[in-house]
Structures are given as structure tokens and as C-alpha cells.
Amino acid sequence: MRISILPHARRRMEERGIREDEVRATLERPDVEYRGSAGRVVAERMPPGRSLATKVIYNPGLEGERVVVTVERGRPSRR
């Protein structure tokens, strides 16, 4: 899977202490994925030992590429 991380998302990763390997793991093995706004997709994963889920918001690209728009931590979705 090809992953492109936009500069805005990299800043959010740094601010929120989210490592690139955590973003990759969330995209490769999400606990849940659902539609976000503006045609985006939210991949969500609960990392071991954490109380908040990692949420990676991305635009689907060509040939399965994931273009990461932003990342955040939050309560796990009930979806």
C-alpha cells in the first residue's frame, strides 16, 4: 500500500505524538473504517496500551494509494 502524508498531517502527528509507523499500522489494519466528510475515509485503530484510538483521515488515491490529510486521537467509534 502506498501512503502519502501531507505536510498538514505531519504537523498534526508531531503535535499529537503520533509516529509514522502507528499511522501505517492504522491504515493497514484498522479496527474500523467509515466515511468521513468531503469523500474522505476515517481509519481507526486502538493501539495496545492506549486509552484513545488513533484516527487517520485520508483521501483514497489512484491504485489504492492513501493520501493522509490529518491524524488525531479520540475516543473509539461505536461503529
ABEGO torsion letter per residue (X at the ends): XBBBBBAAAAAAAAAAGBBAAAAAAAAABBABBBBBBGGBBBBBBBBBGBABBBBBBBBBBBGGBBBBABBBBBBBBAX
